[in-house]
């Protein structure tokens, strides 16, 4: 069964803490990808006019639009399982239901923030192997080595037999030995850093603000693309950095919120093979569709910054916010020769094709209701930027879905 889109972030009470210490990233990924988190004992569930209100003991850990999971309702059983929160109170959370009006009969019932529905294949001391549980996925595995402090190291594999053994890695060691870097903290200590994970059961994005500014997210991604070739069994991508970048005063290459239309090598996105199944790990780059336009002056810039594409927000004729998909294009180094191609699109993330960031129109975690092609969806705004510098942009995540 496919799991819907959900998210979690560090500002929710009781959320796991990201620090510059070994194991902090593994703890977060365990909770958000696989286990769920913030379990509360349910005191009551009352259904009225198609809305179930869950009252629990303890601090509020939910917010509207996240997926929650309920276990232990005796009757009606339809209240068990994954639900989407529509509102919250001091110690309550509500969701839409087709269950009849009335008060539920509880056993020992609990509610928690639901996971994305991934499988933890193998574990070691601050090392993990994660895989989508969706049978429609490519089945690629994300290996995490979180034994370091300021960054975790990540590799994709076509398969693993134990926590130390994988086959057909991406990237290959010839590109970077030990895997790409995912930023945690600019300092190797217990200082808490802001983070966000958005995803479904086939793709997720890990956003971290490793520097002193809470606004400057670096966006890392892993999972299945929306492939341009139907039934592409290798349309999976991993993004990250070629070097430690948690304290970087510059563009962290591999950040999915950066559109990079340069023709240089080593752009920080890898897929396991070519679309035809030939070869081995292929280096690609994230490229915003808005930068295809000739007036996009900056060759490398954050989504939503001046120089990305089409003037300022709002769009003068219709007051529109113009969003576009983020493409994975490659192989790098071949784009100028005409040999490169669009391998697929990152699902769920939308680049802003205007200067949105310059006037600070949207803050972190602000939600807007989609219109046009995005009618019926809630889009959550985030601020990517250089970990220890400037260059703050704007990017949106579809937190409603489905992404495919």
C-alpha positions as CSV (number, residue, x, y, z in Angstrom):
1,X,0.0,0.0,0.0
2,X,1.4,3.4,-1.0
3,X,1.8,5.9,1.8
4,X,0.8,9.5,1.4
5,X,3.1,12.5,1.6
6,X,4.0,13.7,5.1
7,X,6.6,15.8,6.8
8,X,8.3,16.5,10.1
9,X,10.5,19.3,11.3
10,X,12.5,20.4,14.3
11,X,10.1,23.0,15.6
12,X,7.5,20.4,16.5
13,X,7.6,19.6,20.2
14,X,9.4,16.3,20.9
15,X,11.0,16.1,17.5
16,X,14.4,14.4,17.3
17,X,17.3,16.8,17.6
18,X,19.9,17.4,14.9
19,X,23.4,18.2,16.2
20,X,27.1,18.1,15.3
21,X,27.4,14.7,17.0
22,X,27.6,11.2,15.7
23,X,24.2,9.5,15.3
24,X,21.9,12.5,15.3
25,X,21.0,12.2,11.7
26,X,20.5,8.4,11.9
27,X,18.1,9.0,14.8
28,X,16.0,11.5,12.8
29,X,15.9,9.3,9.7
30,X,14.9,6.2,11.8
31,X,12.0,8.2,13.3
32,X,10.7,10.0,10.2
33,X,11.3,7.4,7.5
34,X,10.6,4.2,9.4
35,X,9.3,4.2,12.9
36,X,7.1,7.3,13.5
37,X,7.6,9.5,16.6
38,X,6.0,11.5,19.4
39,X,3.6,8.7,20.6
40,X,0.8,9.9,22.8
41,X,-1.7,7.9,24.8
42,X,-5.3,8.7,23.6
43,X,-7.8,9.7,26.3
44,X,-10.8,9.9,23.9
45,X,-12.0,10.1,20.3
46,X,-15.2,11.8,19.5
47,X,-16.7,11.7,15.9
48,X,-19.1,14.5,14.9
49,X,-20.2,15.4,11.4
50,X,-17.4,13.6,9.6
51,X,-14.6,14.9,11.9
52,X,-12.8,12.8,14.5
53,X,-11.2,14.7,17.4
54,X,-8.5,12.8,19.3
55,X,-7.7,14.0,22.8
56,X,-4.5,12.9,24.3
57,X,-2.2,13.5,27.3
58,X,1.0,15.4,27.0
59,X,2.4,18.2,24.8
60,X,1.1,18.9,21.3
61,X,3.4,17.3,18.7
62,X,1.2,17.6,15.6
63,X,0.1,20.2,13.1
64,X,-2.4,20.4,10.3
65,X,-1.4,18.5,7.1
66,X,0.9,15.9,8.7
67,X,0.1,12.2,8.6
68,X,-0.7,10.6,12.0
69,X,-1.1,7.0,12.9
70,X,-3.7,5.6,15.4
71,X,-3.5,2.2,17.0
72,X,-5.8,0.5,19.5
73,X,-9.3,1.7,18.8
74,X,-11.7,-1.2,19.4
75,X,-14.7,0.4,17.7
76,X,-15.1,1.8,15.1
77,X,-12.1,0.2,13.6
78,X,-12.0,2.7,10.7
79,X,-10.4,5.2,13.1
80,X,-7.2,3.1,13.2
81,X,-4.4,3.5,10.8
82,X,-3.0,6.5,9.0
83,X,-5.0,9.7,8.9
84,X,-4.2,13.3,7.8
85,X,-4.5,16.0,10.5
86,X,-6.8,18.9,9.6
87,X,-6.6,20.9,12.8
88,X,-5.0,20.8,16.3
89,X,-5.8,22.1,19.8
90,X,-3.8,22.3,23.0
91,X,-3.9,18.5,23.5
92,X,-6.0,17.3,20.5
93,X,-5.8,16.6,16.8
94,X,-8.6,16.1,14.3
95,X,-9.0,14.4,11.0
96,X,-11.8,13.7,8.5
97,X,-13.5,10.3,8.7
98,X,-16.5,8.4,7.4
99,X,-17.0,6.7,10.8
100,X,-20.4,7.3,12.4
101,X,-21.0,10.0,15.0
102,X,-20.2,9.0,18.6
103,X,-17.5,8.3,21.1
104,X,-15.0,5.6,20.2
105,X,-14.4,2.5,22.3
106,X,-10.7,2.4,23.1
107,X,-8.3,-0.4,24.2
108,X,-4.9,1.0,24.9
109,X,-4.9,3.5,22.1
110,X,-2.1,5.7,20.9
111,X,-1.5,8.3,18.3
112,X,1.9,9.4,16.8
113,X,3.4,11.2,13.8
114,X,3.3,8.7,11.0
115,X,6.5,7.6,9.3
116,X,7.1,7.9,5.5
117,X,6.8,4.1,5.3
118,X,10.3,3.1,4.5
119,X,12.1,0.0,5.6
120,X,15.3,-0.1,7.7
121,X,17.2,-3.0,6.0
122,X,20.2,-3.1,8.2
123,X,21.7,-1.2,11.2
124,X,25.1,-0.8,12.7
125,X,26.7,1.6,15.1
126,X,25.5,5.0,13.7
127,X,25.2,3.3,10.2
128,X,21.9,2.5,8.4
129,X,20.5,1.1,5.2
130,X,17.1,2.4,4.1
131,X,14.9,1.2,1.3
132,X,11.4,2.1,0.0
133,X,8.8,-0.5,1.0
134,X,6.7,0.4,-2.1
135,X,6.7,-2.5,-4.6
136,X,6.5,0.0,-7.4
137,X,9.8,1.7,-6.4
138,X,13.1,1.1,-8.1
139,X,14.3,-0.7,-5.0
140,X,17.5,1.3,-4.6
141,X,19.0,1.5,-1.1
142,X,20.3,4.5,0.8
143,X,23.4,3.8,3.0
144,X,24.1,6.3,5.8
145,X,27.4,6.5,7.7
146,X,26.6,8.9,10.6
147,X,29.8,8.2,12.6
148,X,31.1,11.7,11.9
149,X,30.1,14.9,13.6
150,X,29.3,17.8,11.3
151,X,28.0,15.7,8.3
152,X,26.7,12.3,7.5
153,X,28.0,10.4,4.5
154,X,25.6,8.8,2.0
155,X,25.8,6.3,-0.8
156,X,23.1,4.8,-3.1
157,X,23.3,1.1,-3.8
158,X,21.3,-1.1,-6.2
159,X,21.2,-3.6,-3.4
160,X,22.8,-4.5,0.0
161,X,23.4,-7.9,1.7
162,X,24.5,-6.5,5.1
163,X,25.3,-3.1,6.6
164,X,28.8,-3.2,5.2
165,X,28.2,-4.8,1.8
166,X,26.5,-3.3,-1.2
167,X,26.5,-3.8,-5.0
168,X,26.7,-1.1,-7.7
169,X,27.1,2.0,-5.7
170,X,26.3,5.5,-6.8
171,X,28.5,7.6,-6.8
172,X,31.4,5.3,-7.5
173,X,34.5,5.7,-5.4
174,X,36.3,7.2,-8.4
175,X,34.0,10.2,-8.0
176,X,34.2,10.4,-4.2
177,X,35.5,7.8,-1.8
178,X,33.1,7.2,1.2
179,X,30.0,8.8,-0.2
180,X,28.5,12.3,-0.6
181,X,28.1,14.6,2.4
182,X,24.8,15.6,4.0
183,X,25.2,18.6,6.3
184,X,24.3,18.5,9.9
185,X,26.0,21.3,11.8
186,X,28.8,23.8,11.3
187,X,30.1,22.9,14.8
188,X,30.9,19.5,16.3
189,X,28.9,19.9,19.4
190,X,25.4,19.5,20.9
191,X,23.9,22.8,19.5
192,X,20.5,22.0,18.0
193,X,20.1,22.8,14.3
194,X,16.9,23.3,12.4
195,X,15.8,20.6,10.0
196,X,12.9,19.4,7.9
197,X,12.0,16.2,6.1
198,X,9.3,16.0,3.4
199,X,8.6,12.9,1.4
200,X,6.5,9.9,0.5
201,X,7.4,6.2,0.5
202,X,9.6,6.5,-2.6
203,X,11.4,9.9,-2.3
204,X,12.3,12.2,0.5
205,X,14.1,15.5,1.0
206,X,16.3,16.2,4.1
207,X,16.7,19.9,4.7
208,X,19.2,21.2,7.3
209,X,20.3,24.6,8.5
210,X,23.8,23.7,9.7
211,X,25.1,27.3,10.2
212,X,24.1,30.1,12.5
213,X,21.1,31.3,10.4
214,X,18.0,29.3,10.9
215,X,16.8,30.4,7.5
216,X,19.6,28.9,5.3
217,X,18.4,25.4,4.5
218,X,20.5,23.0,2.4
219,X,18.2,20.6,0.6
220,X,19.4,17.0,0.1
221,X,17.4,14.4,-1.7
222,X,17.1,10.6,-2.3
223,X,14.6,8.4,-4.1
224,X,12.7,7.8,-7.3
225,X,12.4,10.4,-9.9
226,X,9.4,11.1,-12.1
227,X,11.1,9.5,-15.0
228,X,10.9,10.8,-18.6
229,X,11.3,7.2,-19.9
230,X,8.3,5.0,-18.9
231,X,9.3,2.1,-16.7
232,X,12.9,3.3,-16.1
233,X,14.2,0.9,-13.5
234,X,17.2,3.1,-12.6
235,X,15.4,6.4,-12.3
236,X,16.5,7.0,-8.7
237,X,18.7,10.0,-7.7
238,X,20.9,10.8,-4.7
239,X,22.1,14.4,-4.1
240,X,24.8,15.6,-1.8
241,X,28.1,17.4,-1.5
242,X,31.6,16.4,-2.7
243,X,33.2,17.9,0.4
244,X,32.3,18.9,4.0
245,X,29.9,21.9,3.4
246,X,28.2,22.5,6.8
247,X,30.1,25.8,7.3
248,X,30.4,26.7,3.7
249,X,30.2,30.4,2.7
250,X,29.2,29.6,-0.9
251,X,26.9,27.4,-2.9
252,X,26.8,23.8,-1.6
253,X,26.8,21.8,-4.9
254,X,24.2,19.1,-4.8
255,X,21.6,21.2,-3.0
256,X,18.3,20.4,-4.8
257,X,17.2,24.0,-4.3
258,X,20.0,25.3,-6.5
259,X,19.5,25.5,-10.2
260,X,22.8,24.9,-11.9
261,X,23.0,25.5,-15.6
262,X,26.8,25.5,-15.8
263,X,28.4,22.8,-17.9
264,X,31.0,21.8,-15.3
265,X,31.5,18.3,-13.9
266,X,30.8,17.2,-10.3
267,X,27.4,18.8,-9.7
268,X,26.4,16.5,-6.8
269,X,23.5,14.4,-8.2
270,X,24.0,10.8,-9.1
271,X,21.8,8.1,-10.7
272,X,22.8,4.4,-10.8
273,X,22.9,3.9,-14.6
274,X,21.9,5.4,-17.9
275,X,18.2,5.2,-18.9
276,X,18.9,2.1,-21.0
277,X,20.5,0.3,-18.1
278,X,24.0,0.6,-19.5
279,X,27.1,1.8,-17.6
280,X,27.4,2.6,-14.0
281,X,26.9,5.6,-11.7
282,X,26.1,8.8,-13.7
283,X,26.8,12.3,-12.5
284,X,23.9,14.7,-13.1
285,X,22.7,18.1,-11.8
286,X,19.5,19.8,-10.7
287,X,18.2,22.3,-13.2
288,X,15.1,24.4,-12.8
289,X,12.9,24.6,-15.8
290,X,12.6,28.4,-15.2
291,X,16.3,28.8,-16.0
292,X,15.9,27.3,-19.5
293,X,14.7,30.8,-20.5
294,X,17.4,33.0,-22.1
295,X,16.7,35.8,-19.6
296,X,17.8,33.7,-16.7
297,X,21.1,35.5,-16.2
298,X,22.7,33.7,-13.3
299,X,24.3,30.4,-14.2
300,X,24.0,29.1,-10.7
301,X,21.5,30.4,-8.2
302,X,18.9,29.4,-5.6
303,X,15.3,29.0,-6.6
304,X,13.4,32.2,-5.9
305,X,16.3,34.6,-6.1
306,X,16.9,37.5,-8.5
307,X,18.5,36.1,-11.7
308,X,16.7,32.8,-11.6
309,X,14.1,33.5,-14.3
310,X,11.0,35.6,-14.7
311,X,11.2,38.9,-12.9
312,X,9.8,39.6,-9.5
313,X,6.8,38.1,-7.6
314,X,4.0,38.8,-8.0
315,X,3.6,38.4,-11.8
316,X,2.2,41.7,-12.9
317,X,-0.6,40.6,-15.3
318,X,-2.2,38.1,-12.8
319,X,-0.5,38.5,-9.5
320,X,0.7,34.9,-9.9
321,X,3.4,33.0,-8.1
322,X,5.1,31.0,-10.9
323,X,6.5,27.6,-9.9
324,X,8.3,25.0,-11.9
325,X,9.6,21.5,-11.5
326,X,13.2,20.7,-10.7
327,X,14.8,18.5,-13.4
328,X,17.6,16.1,-13.1
329,X,19.7,16.5,-16.2
330,X,22.9,14.9,-17.3
331,X,25.4,13.4,-17.8
332,X,27.2,16.6,-16.6
333,X,29.9,17.8,-19.0
334,X,27.8,16.7,-22.0
335,X,25.0,19.3,-21.9
336,X,26.7,21.8,-24.1
337,X,27.4,19.2,-26.7
338,X,23.8,18.1,-27.0
339,X,24.5,14.7,-25.5
340,X,22.8,15.4,-22.2
341,X,19.1,14.8,-21.4
342,X,16.4,15.2,-18.8
343,X,16.5,12.0,-16.9
344,X,13.5,12.9,-14.8
345,X,12.0,15.4,-12.3
346,X,12.4,15.5,-8.5
347,X,8.9,14.9,-7.2
348,X,7.2,17.2,-4.6
349,X,9.7,20.1,-4.8
350,X,8.9,23.2,-6.7
351,X,11.3,26.0,-7.7
352,X,10.1,29.6,-7.6
353,X,10.8,31.0,-11.1
354,X,10.6,34.6,-9.8
355,X,12.5,36.8,-7.3
356,X,10.4,35.8,-4.3
357,X,13.1,35.9,-1.6
358,X,14.2,39.5,-2.2
359,X,11.2,41.1,-0.5
360,X,10.8,38.3,2.1
361,X,7.2,37.5,0.9
362,X,7.2,34.2,2.7
363,X,8.7,32.9,5.9
364,X,9.7,29.4,6.9
365,X,7.0,26.8,7.0
366,X,4.4,29.2,5.7
367,X,1.7,27.3,3.7
368,X,-0.2,28.6,0.7
369,X,-3.2,27.0,-1.1
370,X,-2.3,25.9,-4.6
371,X,-4.1,27.2,-7.6
372,X,-4.2,26.3,-11.3
373,X,-2.3,23.0,-11.7
374,X,-1.9,22.9,-7.9
375,X,-5.5,23.3,-7.0
376,X,-6.4,21.2,-3.9
377,X,-2.8,21.0,-2.7
378,X,-1.1,22.8,0.2
379,X,2.4,24.1,-0.7
380,X,4.9,24.8,2.2
381,X,7.5,27.4,1.7
382,X,11.1,27.1,2.9
383,X,14.3,29.3,2.6
384,X,17.4,27.7,1.2
385,X,20.7,29.4,1.4
386,X,24.4,29.2,1.9
387,X,25.2,27.5,5.2
388,X,27.4,30.3,6.5
389,X,26.7,33.1,4.0
390,X,24.1,34.9,2.0
391,X,22.2,33.8,-1.0
392,X,18.8,33.0,0.5
393,X,16.2,31.8,-1.9
394,X,12.7,30.3,-1.8
395,X,11.4,26.8,-2.5
396,X,8.1,25.1,-2.1
397,X,7.1,21.6,-1.1
398,X,3.8,19.9,-2.0
399,X,2.8,18.5,1.4
400,X,-0.6,17.2,0.2
401,X,0.4,14.9,-2.8
402,X,0.2,12.5,-4.3
403,X,3.6,13.1,-5.9
404,X,3.1,10.6,-8.8
